[in-house]
Amino acid sequence: MTPKHPPNQEHIDDNMIKVEVNLDDISGEWLGFVMDRLFEAGANDVFYTPIYMKKNRPGVLLQLLCSNQALPEMKEILLQETTTLGIRYYPLTVHRMERKFIQVDTAWGPVTVKQGISNGEVFQSSPEYADCKAIAEEHGIPLKQVYQSVWKQL
């Protein structure tokens, strides 16, 4: 299943859930697999934070954001694919800014740039990593040189 992205216009999404589990006995390979499964099932975001748990054991805090409708599947994946014995979740409101995509032409080819917009003004621009990486690899140039070229034109 392809993740469903939120609409590009600015909006308040008050139908979100934040889910989290503490894990202290799971391998990094499993975490990568779990992240892929969660995104495939419709998670909007998945991230890990290193933490210390009881008895000073190092662990990982896995957090994800999803819609209310996706919560049952997220819980099922976490129970099947991790070592957790409990899942915390709570409602969350997200203020999503308007975004649009533009194309910037570099000497090596076009790069897609995601722009964040608030009150009709661009407040942030971010070149798409995959485009920049492909150009850097194809032309044998440093990745940062591609980014610098895009930033110069913005």
DSSP file (Angstrom, degrees, kcal/mol; ACC not computed):
  #  RESIDUE AA STRUCTURE BP1 BP2  ACC     N-H-->O    O-->H-N    N-H-->O    O-->H-N    TCO  KAPPA ALPHA  PHI   PSI    X-CA   Y-CA   Z-CA
    1    1 A M              0   0    0      0, 0.0    41,-0.2     0, 0.0     3,-0.0   0.000 360.0 360.0 360.0 131.3    0.0    0.0    0.0
    2    2 A T        -     0   0    0      1,-0.1    38,-0.1    39,-0.1    37,-0.0  -0.646 360.0-106.4 -79.5 133.1    1.4    3.4   -0.9
    3    3 A P        -     0   0    0      0, 0.0     2,-0.7     0, 0.0    -1,-0.1  -0.333  30.1-127.2 -59.5 139.1    1.3    5.9    2.0
    4    4 A K        -     0   0    0     38,-0.1     0, 0.0    -3,-0.0     0, 0.0  -0.798  23.9-147.3 -90.1 119.6   -1.4    8.5    1.6
    5    5 A H        -     0   0    0     -2,-0.7     3,-0.1     1,-0.1    39,-0.0  -0.571  20.8-105.1 -86.3 150.3    0.1   11.9    1.9
    6    6 A P        -     0   0    0      0, 0.0    -1,-0.1     0, 0.0     7,-0.0  -0.265  49.9 -82.6 -67.4 160.6   -1.9   14.8    3.4
    7    7 A P        -     0   0    0      0, 0.0     4,-0.1     0, 0.0    89,-0.0  -0.233  35.6-123.0 -61.8 156.7   -3.3   17.5    1.1
    8    8 A N  S    S+     0   0    0     90,-0.1    91,-2.5    -3,-0.1     2,-0.1   0.646  82.7  91.7 -79.4 -15.9   -0.9   20.2    0.1
    9    9 A Q  S    S-     0   0    0     89,-0.2     2,-0.1     1,-0.1    87,-0.1  -0.446  92.1 -91.4 -79.5 156.1   -3.0   23.1    1.3
   10   10 A E        +     0   0    0     -2,-0.1     2,-0.3    85,-0.1    87,-0.2  -0.424  64.5 147.6 -64.1 135.6   -2.5   24.5    4.8
   11   11 A H  E     -A   96   0A   0     85,-2.4    85,-2.7    -2,-0.1     2,-0.6  -0.990  49.5-112.1-162.9 163.1   -4.8   22.8    7.3
   12   12 A I  E     -A   95   0A   0     -2,-0.3     2,-0.8    83,-0.2    83,-0.2  -0.918  25.0-161.7-102.1 123.7   -5.3   21.6   10.8
   13   13 A D  E     +A   94   0A   0     81,-3.6    81,-2.5    -2,-0.6     3,-0.3  -0.880  19.8 165.4-108.4 100.7   -5.4   17.8   11.1
   14   14 A D  E     +     0   0A   0     -2,-0.8    -1,-0.1    79,-0.2    79,-0.1   0.135  61.0  80.4-101.8  20.4   -7.0   17.0   14.4
   15   15 A N  E     +     0   0A   0     79,-0.1    53,-1.6    76,-0.1     2,-0.2  -0.108  69.1 116.7-114.4  33.3   -7.6   13.3   13.6
   16   16 A M  E     -AB  92  67A   0     76,-1.3    76,-2.4    -3,-0.3     2,-0.4  -0.679  47.3-154.7-105.7 156.8   -4.1   12.1   14.3
   17   17 A I  E     -AB  91  66A   0     49,-3.1    49,-2.1    -2,-0.2     2,-0.5  -0.992   7.0-148.2-128.2 136.7   -2.8    9.6   16.8
   18   18 A K  E     -AB  90  65A   0     72,-2.8    72,-1.9    -2,-0.4     2,-0.4  -0.928  19.8-169.8-102.8 128.4    0.8    9.5   18.3
   19   19 A V  E     +AB  89  64A   0     45,-2.7    45,-2.4    -2,-0.5     2,-0.3  -0.927   7.2 176.0-119.0 140.4    1.8    6.0   19.1
   20   20 A E  E     -AB  88  63A   0     68,-2.7    68,-2.5    -2,-0.4     2,-0.3  -1.000  12.0-179.4-148.6 148.2    4.9    5.0   21.1
   21   21 A V  E     - B   0  62A   0     41,-2.1    41,-2.6    -2,-0.3     2,-0.5  -0.993  23.6-133.0-140.5 145.4    6.7    2.0   22.5
   22   22 A N  E     - B   0  61A   0     -2,-0.3     2,-0.4    64,-0.3    39,-0.2  -0.859  26.1-172.4 -96.2 133.0    9.9    1.5   24.5
   23   23 A L  E     + B   0  60A   0     37,-2.8    37,-3.2    -2,-0.5     3,-0.1  -0.991  23.1 159.5-130.8 127.6   12.1   -1.2   23.2
   24   24 A D  S    S+     0   0    0     -2,-0.4    -1,-0.1    35,-0.3    37,-0.0   0.289  75.4  49.0-126.5   8.8   15.3   -2.5   24.9
   25   25 A D  S    S+     0   0    0     35,-0.1     2,-0.4     2,-0.1    -1,-0.1  -0.260  82.8 102.3-145.1  51.4   15.7   -5.9   23.3
   26   26 A I        -     0   0    0     -3,-0.1     2,-0.1    56,-0.0    56,-0.0  -0.993  63.3-120.2-139.4 142.2   15.4   -5.5   19.6
   27   27 A S     >  -     0   0    0     -2,-0.4     4,-1.8     1,-0.1     3,-0.1  -0.412  23.0-117.7 -82.5 158.5   18.0   -5.5   16.8
   28   28 A G  H  > S+     0   0    0      1,-0.2     4,-2.0     2,-0.2     5,-0.2   0.851 114.3  57.9 -60.4 -36.7   18.6   -2.6   14.5
   29   29 A E  H  > S+     0   0    0      1,-0.2     4,-1.9     2,-0.2    -1,-0.2   0.910 105.8  49.3 -61.8 -41.5   17.7   -4.8   11.5
   30   30 A W  H  > S+     0   0    0      1,-0.2     4,-2.9     2,-0.2    -1,-0.2   0.897 107.1  55.5 -64.3 -39.3   14.3   -5.5   13.0
   31   31 A L  H  X S+     0   0    0     -4,-1.8     4,-2.5     1,-0.2    -1,-0.2   0.912 107.0  49.7 -60.7 -42.2   13.7   -1.7   13.6
   32   32 A G  H  X S+     0   0    0     -4,-2.0     4,-2.1     2,-0.2    -1,-0.2   0.907 111.9  48.5 -62.0 -41.5   14.3   -1.0    9.9
   33   33 A F  H  X S+     0   0    0     -4,-1.9     4,-2.4     2,-0.2    -2,-0.2   0.916 110.9  50.3 -63.7 -44.1   11.9   -3.7    8.9
   34   34 A V  H  X S+     0   0    0     -4,-2.9     4,-2.7     1,-0.2     5,-0.2   0.918 108.5  52.7 -61.1 -44.0    9.3   -2.4   11.4
   35   35 A M  H  X S+     0   0    0     -4,-2.5     4,-2.5     1,-0.2     5,-0.2   0.935 109.5  48.8 -59.0 -46.3    9.6    1.1   10.0
   36   36 A D  H  X S+     0   0    0     -4,-2.1     4,-2.6     1,-0.2    -1,-0.2   0.927 111.9  49.0 -58.6 -46.0    9.1   -0.1    6.5
   37   37 A R  H  X S+     0   0    0     -4,-2.4     4,-1.6     1,-0.2    -1,-0.2   0.907 110.9  50.1 -61.3 -42.5    6.0   -2.1    7.5
   38   38 A L  H  <>S+     0   0    0     -4,-2.7     5,-2.5     2,-0.2     4,-0.3   0.917 112.3  46.4 -65.1 -43.3    4.5    0.9    9.4
   39   39 A F  H ><5S+     0   0    0     -4,-2.5     3,-1.6     1,-0.2    -2,-0.2   0.923 110.9  52.6 -63.8 -43.3    5.0    3.3    6.4
   40   40 A E  H 3<5S+     0   0    0     -4,-2.6    -1,-0.2     1,-0.3    -2,-0.2   0.823 107.1  54.1 -61.0 -30.5    3.5    0.7    4.0
   41   41 A A  T 3<5S-     0   0    0     -4,-1.6    -1,-0.3    -5,-0.2    -2,-0.2   0.460 131.9 -89.0 -85.4  -1.6    0.5    0.5    6.3
   42   42 A G  T < 5 +     0   0    0     -3,-1.6    25,-0.3    -4,-0.3    -3,-0.2   0.572  66.6 159.4 110.2   9.3   -0.1    4.2    6.2
   43   43 A A      < -     0   0    0     -5,-2.5    -1,-0.3     1,-0.2    23,-0.2  -0.419  32.7-149.7 -61.3 139.2    2.0    5.8    9.0
   44   44 A N  S    S-     0   0    0     21,-2.6     2,-0.3     1,-0.3    22,-0.2   0.818  78.2  -0.5 -78.3 -32.7    2.6    9.5    8.3
   45   45 A D  E     -C   65   0A   0     20,-1.3    20,-2.3    -7,-0.0     2,-0.4  -0.984  59.0-170.9-156.0 147.5    5.9    9.4   10.2
   46   46 A V  E     +C   64   0A   0     -2,-0.3     2,-0.3    18,-0.2    18,-0.2  -0.992  18.3 164.0-140.1 133.4    8.0    6.9   12.1
   47   47 A F  E     -C   63   0A   0     16,-2.8    16,-2.9    -2,-0.4     2,-0.3  -0.993  24.1-140.8-152.3 158.4   11.1    7.8   14.2
   48   48 A Y  E     -C   62   0A   0     -2,-0.3    14,-0.2    14,-0.2    12,-0.0  -0.903   9.8-170.1-121.0 146.1   13.4    6.4   16.8
   49   49 A T  E     -C   61   0A   0     12,-1.6    12,-3.0    -2,-0.3     2,-0.2  -0.998  27.4-120.8-134.0 130.5   15.0    8.1   19.8
   50   50 A P  E     +C   60   0A   0      0, 0.0     2,-0.3     0, 0.0    10,-0.2  -0.522  43.2 169.6 -69.1 136.8   17.7    6.5   22.0
   51   51 A I  E     -C   59   0A   0      8,-2.2     8,-2.9    -2,-0.2     2,-0.4  -0.886  34.5-122.4-138.5 168.4   16.6    6.3   25.6
   52   52 A Y  E     -C   58   0A   0     -2,-0.3     2,-0.1     6,-0.2     3,-0.1  -0.979  32.9-170.6-115.0 133.5   17.6    4.8   28.9
   53   53 A M    >   -     0   0    0      4,-3.5     3,-1.3    -2,-0.4     4,-0.4  -0.250  41.2 -34.9-108.2-167.1   15.1    2.5   30.6
   54   54 A K  G >  S+     0   0    0      1,-0.3     3,-1.5     2,-0.2    -1,-0.3  -0.137 129.4  19.3 -51.0 147.4   14.8    0.8   34.0
   55   55 A K  G 3  S-     0   0    0      1,-0.3    -1,-0.3    -3,-0.1    -2,-0.1   0.750 130.1 -76.2  59.1  25.9   18.1   -0.4   35.5
   56   56 A N  G <  S+     0   0    0     -3,-1.3    -1,-0.3     1,-0.2    -2,-0.2   0.754  82.6 162.4  60.7  28.2   19.9    2.1   33.2
   57   57 A R    <   -     0   0    0     -3,-1.5    -4,-3.5    -4,-0.4    -1,-0.2  -0.634  40.3-121.3 -78.1 131.1   19.4   -0.2   30.1
   58   58 A P  E     + C   0  52A   0      0, 0.0     2,-0.3     0, 0.0    -6,-0.2  -0.476  47.3 154.2 -68.9 144.5   19.8    1.5   26.8
   59   59 A G  E     - C   0  51A   0     -8,-2.9    -8,-2.2    -2,-0.1     2,-0.4  -0.839  38.4-104.5-153.1-170.6   16.8    1.2   24.6
   60   60 A V  E     -BC  23  50A   0    -37,-3.2   -37,-2.8    -2,-0.3     2,-0.7  -0.993  13.8-146.3-131.5 133.6   14.9    2.9   21.7
   61   61 A L  E     -BC  22  49A   0    -12,-3.0   -12,-1.6    -2,-0.4     2,-0.6  -0.909  18.9-160.4 -96.3 112.2   11.7    4.9   21.8
   62   62 A L  E     +BC  21  48A   0    -41,-2.6   -41,-2.1    -2,-0.7     2,-0.4  -0.843  14.8 178.3 -93.4 124.2    9.7    4.1   18.6
   63   63 A Q  E     +BC  20  47A   0    -16,-2.9   -16,-2.8    -2,-0.6     2,-0.3  -0.953   4.3 177.0-125.8 146.9    7.2    6.8   17.9
   64   64 A L  E     -BC  19  46A   0    -45,-2.4   -45,-2.7    -2,-0.4     2,-0.4  -0.987  20.6-141.8-145.6 156.9    4.8    7.1   15.0
   65   65 A L  E     +BC  18  45A   0    -20,-2.3   -21,-2.6    -2,-0.3   -20,-1.3  -0.960  33.3 150.9-116.3 136.2    2.0    9.4   13.7
   66   66 A C  E     -B   17   0A   0    -49,-2.1   -49,-3.1    -2,-0.4   -23,-0.1  -0.957  44.7 -90.5-153.3 169.6   -1.0    8.0   12.0
   67   67 A S  E >>  -B   16   0A   0    -25,-0.3     4,-0.7    -2,-0.3     3,-0.6  -0.406  42.1-108.0 -77.7 162.2   -4.7    8.7   11.4
   68   68 A N  G >4 S+     0   0    0    -53,-1.6     3,-0.9     1,-0.2    -1,-0.1   0.888 120.7  56.7 -54.9 -39.9   -7.3    7.3   13.8
   69   69 A Q  G 34 S+     0   0    0      1,-0.2     4,-0.3   -54,-0.2    -1,-0.2   0.807 105.5  49.9 -65.7 -29.7   -8.4    4.9   11.1
   70   70 A A  G <> S+     0   0    0     -3,-0.6     4,-2.2     1,-0.2     3,-0.3   0.584  84.8  93.2 -85.3 -10.1   -4.8    3.4   10.8
   71   71 A L  H <X S+     0   0    0     -3,-0.9     4,-2.7    -4,-0.7     5,-0.3   0.888  80.1  53.0 -55.5 -47.7   -4.4    2.8   14.6
   72   72 A P  H  > S+     0   0    0      0, 0.0     4,-2.1     0, 0.0    -1,-0.2   0.915 112.6  45.1 -57.7 -41.7   -5.6   -0.8   14.7
   73   73 A E  H  > S+     0   0    0     -3,-0.3     4,-2.4    -4,-0.3    -2,-0.2   0.889 111.6  52.7 -69.1 -37.6   -3.2   -1.9   12.0
   74   74 A M  H  X S+     0   0    0     -4,-2.2     4,-2.5     1,-0.2    -1,-0.2   0.934 110.4  48.2 -61.5 -45.2   -0.3    0.1   13.6
   75   75 A K  H  X S+     0   0    0     -4,-2.7     4,-2.3     1,-0.2    -2,-0.2   0.911 110.6  51.3 -61.2 -42.8   -0.9   -1.7   16.9
   76   76 A E  H  X S+     0   0    0     -4,-2.1     4,-2.3    -5,-0.3    -1,-0.2   0.911 110.6  48.3 -62.4 -43.2   -1.0   -5.0   15.2
   77   77 A I  H  X S+     0   0    0     -4,-2.4     4,-3.0     2,-0.2     5,-0.3   0.924 111.2  50.6 -63.3 -44.4    2.3   -4.4   13.4
   78   78 A L  H  X S+     0   0    0     -4,-2.5     4,-1.4     1,-0.2     6,-0.4   0.892 113.3  45.3 -62.1 -39.4    4.0   -3.3   16.6
   79   79 A L  H  < S+     0   0    0     -4,-2.3    -1,-0.2    -5,-0.2    -2,-0.2   0.875 119.2  41.5 -71.9 -36.5    2.8   -6.4   18.5
   80   80 A Q  H  < S+     0   0    0     -4,-2.3    -2,-0.2    -5,-0.2    -1,-0.2   0.881 124.6  32.7 -75.5 -39.0    3.8   -8.7   15.7
   81   81 A E  H  < S+     0   0    0     -4,-3.0     2,-0.2    -5,-0.2    -3,-0.2   0.490 113.2  51.7-107.0  -5.8    7.1   -7.2   14.7
   82   82 A T  S  < S-     0   0    0     -4,-1.4   -56,-0.0    -5,-0.3   -59,-0.0  -0.698  77.9-117.4-122.7 179.3    8.6   -5.8   18.0
   83   83 A T        +     0   0    0     -2,-0.2    -4,-0.1     2,-0.0   -59,-0.1   0.257  67.0 132.0 -97.8  10.7    9.3   -7.1   21.4
   84   84 A T        -     0   0    0     -6,-0.4    -2,-0.1     1,-0.1     3,-0.1  -0.269  40.5-169.1 -68.3 149.9    6.9   -4.6   23.1
   85   85 A L  S    S+     0   0    0      1,-0.2     2,-0.3     0, 0.0    -1,-0.1   0.281  75.3  33.3-114.5   3.6    4.3   -5.7   25.7
   86   86 A G        -     0   0    0    -64,-0.2     2,-0.4     2,-0.0   -64,-0.3  -0.980  62.0-153.9-160.4 147.7    2.5   -2.4   25.8
   87   87 A I        -     0   0    0     -2,-0.3     2,-0.4   -66,-0.1   -66,-0.2  -0.988   7.5-156.9-128.2 128.2    1.6    0.4   23.4
   88   88 A R  E     +A   20   0A   0    -68,-2.5   -68,-2.7    -2,-0.4     2,-0.3  -0.859  21.3 165.6-101.2 138.9    0.9    4.0   24.4
   89   89 A Y  E     +A   19   0A   0     -2,-0.4   -70,-0.2   -70,-0.2    -2,-0.0  -0.991   7.1 170.1-152.8 149.3   -1.2    6.2   22.1
   90   90 A Y  E     -A   18   0A   0    -72,-1.9   -72,-2.8    -2,-0.3    -2,-0.0  -0.990  39.7 -86.3-155.9 155.7   -3.0    9.5   22.4
   91   91 A P  E     -A   17   0A   0      0, 0.0     2,-0.3     0, 0.0   -74,-0.2  -0.292  43.4-173.5 -67.9 150.9   -4.7   12.1   20.2
   92   92 A L  E     -A   16   0A   0    -76,-2.4   -76,-1.3   -78,-0.0     2,-0.4  -0.998  17.9-143.6-146.6 141.7   -2.6   14.7   18.5
   93   93 A T  E     -     0   0A   0     -2,-0.3     2,-0.5   -78,-0.1   -79,-0.2  -0.917  16.2-163.5-107.6 135.2   -3.4   17.8   16.4
   94   94 A V  E     -A   13   0A   0    -81,-2.5   -81,-3.6    -2,-0.4     2,-0.8  -0.977  11.6-152.8-121.7 127.0   -1.1   18.7   13.5
   95   95 A H  E     -A   12   0A   0     -2,-0.5     2,-0.5   -83,-0.2   -83,-0.2  -0.871  21.4-163.6 -95.5 106.6   -1.0   22.1   11.8
   96   96 A R  E     -A   11   0A   0    -85,-2.7   -85,-2.4    -2,-0.8     2,-0.1  -0.789   8.4-138.7 -97.5 130.5    0.3   21.3    8.3
   97   97 A M        -     0   0    0     -2,-0.5    21,-0.1   -87,-0.2     2,-0.1  -0.450  29.6 -93.0 -82.9 157.8    1.6   24.1    6.2
   98   98 A E  E     -D  117   0B   0     19,-1.2    19,-2.8    -2,-0.1     2,-0.4  -0.404  47.5-169.2 -63.1 145.6    0.8   24.6    2.5
   99   99 A R  E     +D  116   0B   0    -91,-2.5     2,-0.3    17,-0.2    17,-0.2  -0.995  12.0 178.3-139.7 147.5    3.4   23.0    0.3
  100  100 A K  E     -D  115   0B   0     15,-1.9    15,-3.2    -2,-0.4     2,-0.5  -0.961  22.1-129.0-141.8 162.0    4.2   23.1   -3.4
  101  101 A F  E     +D  114   0B   0     -2,-0.3     2,-0.3    13,-0.2    13,-0.2  -0.941  24.6 177.5-116.4 131.9    6.8   21.7   -5.6
  102  102 A I  E     -D  113   0B   0     11,-2.5    11,-2.9    -2,-0.5     2,-0.5  -0.799  24.5-124.9-122.3 168.5    8.9   23.6   -8.1
  103  103 A Q  E     -D  112   0B   0     -2,-0.3     2,-0.5     9,-0.2     9,-0.2  -0.969  16.8-163.8-119.2 131.9   11.7   22.6  -10.4
  104  104 A V  E     -D  111   0B   0      7,-3.0     7,-2.6    -2,-0.5     2,-0.5  -0.955  15.8-138.3-112.7 129.2   15.1   24.3  -10.4
  105  105 A D  E     -D  110   0B   0     -2,-0.5     2,-0.2     5,-0.2    -2,-0.0  -0.767  22.9-175.0 -89.8 125.3   17.4   23.8  -13.4
  106  106 A T  E >   -D  109   0B   0      3,-1.9     3,-0.7    -2,-0.5    40,-0.0  -0.587  44.7 -97.5-106.2 175.0   21.0   23.2  -12.6
  107  107 A A  T 3  S+     0   0    0      1,-0.2    -2,-0.0    -2,-0.2    -1,-0.0   0.713 126.8  43.3 -63.3 -19.3   24.0   22.8  -15.0
  108  108 A W  T 3  S-     0   0    0      1,-0.4    -1,-0.2    38,-0.1    -3,-0.0   0.507 127.8 -66.7-106.2  -8.0   23.6   19.0  -14.6
  109  109 A G  E <   -D  106   0B   0     -3,-0.7    -3,-1.9     2,-0.0    -1,-0.4  -0.794  68.4 -42.6 141.9 175.2   19.8   18.7  -14.8
  110  110 A P  E     -D  105   0B   0      0, 0.0     2,-0.4     0, 0.0    -5,-0.2  -0.395  42.0-162.5 -77.8 149.7   16.6   19.6  -13.0
  111  111 A V  E     -D  104   0B   0     -7,-2.6    -7,-3.0    -2,-0.1     2,-0.3  -1.000  17.2-131.2-129.7 130.8   16.0   19.3   -9.2
  112  112 A T  E     -D  103   0B   0     -2,-0.4    16,-3.1    -9,-0.2     2,-0.4  -0.636  22.8-162.5 -79.1 137.5   12.6   19.2   -7.6
  113  113 A V  E     -DE 102 127B   0    -11,-2.9   -11,-2.5    -2,-0.3     2,-0.5  -0.988   9.7-145.5-125.8 126.5   12.3   21.6   -4.6
  114  114 A K  E     -DE 101 126B   0     12,-2.7    12,-2.7    -2,-0.4     2,-0.4  -0.786  19.5-161.7 -89.1 130.5    9.6   21.3   -1.9
  115  115 A Q  E     -DE 100 125B   0    -15,-3.2   -15,-1.9    -2,-0.5     2,-0.4  -0.938  10.6-145.4-117.1 136.7    8.5   24.7   -0.6
  116  116 A G  E     -DE  99 124B   0      8,-2.8     7,-2.5    -2,-0.4     8,-1.2  -0.822  20.0-162.8 -95.7 137.4    6.6   25.4    2.6
  117  117 A I  E     +DE  98 122B   0    -19,-2.8   -19,-1.2    -2,-0.4     2,-0.4  -0.973  14.0 177.6-128.3 133.9    4.2   28.4    2.4
  118  118 A S  E >  S- E   0 121B   0      3,-2.6     3,-2.0    -2,-0.4   -21,-0.0  -0.996  76.8  -8.0-134.4 130.1    2.5   30.4    5.2
  119  119 A N  T 3  S-     0   0    0     -2,-0.4    -1,-0.1     1,-0.3     3,-0.1   0.860 130.2 -56.2  52.5  38.7    0.2   33.3    4.5
  120  120 A G  T 3  S+     0   0    0      1,-0.2     2,-0.4    -3,-0.0    -1,-0.3   0.456 116.3 110.9  78.6   0.6    1.1   33.1    0.8
  121  121 A E  E <  S-E  118   0B   0     -3,-2.0    -3,-2.6     2,-0.0     2,-0.5  -0.898  71.5-121.0-113.6 137.3    4.8   33.5    1.5
  122  122 A V  E     +E  117   0B   0     -2,-0.4    -5,-0.2    -5,-0.2     3,-0.1  -0.617  35.0 168.9 -71.2 122.9    7.5   30.8    0.9
  123  123 A F  E     +     0   0B   0     -7,-2.5     2,-0.3    -2,-0.5    -6,-0.2   0.520  63.2  24.2-111.9 -10.8    9.2   30.3    4.3
  124  124 A Q  E     -E  116   0B   0     -8,-1.2    -8,-2.8     2,-0.0     2,-0.4  -0.977  55.7-169.8-156.7 140.5   11.2   27.2    3.5
  125  125 A S  E     -E  115   0B   0     -2,-0.3   -10,-0.2   -10,-0.2    29,-0.0  -0.999   6.8-176.2-132.1 136.0   12.7   25.5    0.5
  126  126 A S  E     -E  114   0B   0    -12,-2.7   -12,-2.7    -2,-0.4     3,-0.0  -0.934  20.9-136.3-137.1 111.6   14.1   22.0    0.5
  127  127 A P  E     -E  113   0B   0      0, 0.0     2,-0.4     0, 0.0   -14,-0.3  -0.381  36.2-104.3 -62.0 142.3   15.8   20.3   -2.6
  128  128 A E     >  -     0   0    0    -16,-3.1     4,-2.0     1,-0.2     3,-0.3  -0.572  24.3-145.7 -72.6 122.1   14.7   16.7   -3.0
  129  129 A Y  H  > S+     0   0    0     -2,-0.4     4,-3.2     1,-0.2     5,-0.2   0.885  94.9  56.9 -55.8 -45.0   17.5   14.5   -1.9
  130  130 A A  H  > S+     0   0    0      1,-0.2     4,-2.2     2,-0.2    -1,-0.2   0.890 108.6  47.0 -59.7 -40.6   16.9   11.8   -4.5
  131  131 A D  H  > S+     0   0    0     -3,-0.3     4,-2.0     2,-0.2    -1,-0.2   0.938 114.7  46.1 -64.3 -46.9   17.2   14.2   -7.3
  132  132 A C  H  X S+     0   0    0     -4,-2.0     4,-2.5     1,-0.2    -2,-0.2   0.904 112.7  50.4 -64.2 -41.8   20.4   15.7   -5.9
  133  133 A K  H  X S+     0   0    0     -4,-3.2     4,-2.6     2,-0.2     5,-0.2   0.921 108.9  51.4 -61.8 -45.2   21.9   12.3   -5.2
  134  134 A A  H  X S+     0   0    0     -4,-2.2     4,-2.6    -5,-0.2    -1,-0.2   0.905 112.0  46.6 -61.2 -42.2   21.2   11.1   -8.8
  135  135 A I  H  X S+     0   0    0     -4,-2.0     4,-2.4     2,-0.2     6,-0.2   0.932 112.0  50.5 -65.2 -45.8   22.9   14.1  -10.3
  136  136 A A  H  X>S+     0   0    0     -4,-2.5     5,-1.7     1,-0.2     4,-0.9   0.916 115.3  42.8 -59.5 -44.2   25.9   13.8   -8.0
  137  137 A E  H  <5S+     0   0    0     -4,-2.6     3,-0.3     2,-0.2    -1,-0.2   0.918 114.5  49.5 -68.7 -44.0   26.3   10.2   -8.8
  138  138 A E  H  <5S+     0   0    0     -4,-2.6    -2,-0.2    -5,-0.2    -1,-0.2   0.868 121.9  33.2 -64.0 -37.1   25.7   10.6  -12.6
  139  139 A H  H  <5S-     0   0    0     -4,-2.4    -1,-0.2    -5,-0.2    -2,-0.2   0.421 104.2-122.6-103.5   0.1   28.2   13.5  -12.9
  140  140 A G  T  <5 +     0   0    0     -4,-0.9    -3,-0.2    -3,-0.3    -4,-0.1   0.886  65.9 133.0  62.6  40.4   30.7   12.4  -10.3
  141  141 A I      < -     0   0    0     -5,-1.7    -1,-0.2    -6,-0.2    -2,-0.1  -0.840  65.0 -86.5-120.0 158.5   30.4   15.6   -8.3
  142  142 A P    >>  -     0   0    0      0, 0.0     4,-1.2     0, 0.0     3,-0.9  -0.365  31.4-129.6 -63.6 140.3   30.0   16.2   -4.6
  143  143 A L  H 3> S+     0   0    0      1,-0.3     4,-2.1     2,-0.2     3,-0.4   0.883 108.6  58.7 -55.0 -41.1   26.4   16.1   -3.3
  144  144 A K  H 3> S+     0   0    0      1,-0.2     4,-2.6     2,-0.2    -1,-0.3   0.807  99.2  58.7 -64.3 -26.8   26.9   19.4   -1.5
  145  145 A Q  H <> S+     0   0    0     -3,-0.9     4,-1.9     2,-0.2    -1,-0.2   0.888 105.4  48.9 -67.5 -38.4   27.9   21.0   -4.9
  146  146 A V  H  X S+     0   0    0     -4,-1.2     4,-2.0    -3,-0.4    -2,-0.2   0.946 112.4  48.0 -64.2 -48.0   24.5   20.1   -6.3
  147  147 A Y  H  X S+     0   0    0     -4,-2.1     4,-3.0     1,-0.2     5,-0.2   0.919 109.9  52.8 -58.7 -44.2   22.7   21.5   -3.2
  148  148 A Q  H  X S+     0   0    0     -4,-2.6     4,-2.3     1,-0.2    -1,-0.2   0.885 107.3  52.2 -60.4 -38.6   24.8   24.7   -3.5
  149  149 A S  H  X S+     0   0    0     -4,-1.9     4,-1.3     2,-0.2    -1,-0.2   0.910 111.9  45.6 -63.3 -42.3   23.8   25.2   -7.1
  150  150 A V  H  X S+     0   0    0     -4,-2.0     4,-1.5     1,-0.2     3,-0.4   0.948 112.8  49.6 -66.4 -47.7   20.1   24.8   -6.2
  151  151 A W  H  < S+     0   0    0     -4,-3.0    -2,-0.2     1,-0.2    -1,-0.2   0.880 106.4  57.3 -59.4 -38.5   20.3   27.2   -3.2
  152  152 A K  H  < S+     0   0    0     -4,-2.3    -1,-0.2     1,-0.2    -2,-0.2   0.879 108.9  45.7 -60.6 -38.3   22.1   29.8   -5.4
  153  153 A Q  H  <        0   0    0     -4,-1.3    -1,-0.2    -3,-0.4    -2,-0.2   0.754 360.0 360.0 -78.7 -23.5   19.2   29.8   -7.8
  154  154 A L     <        0   0    0     -4,-1.5    -1,-0.2    -3,-0.1    -2,-0.2   0.487 360.0 360.0 -77.8 360.0   16.6   30.0   -5.0
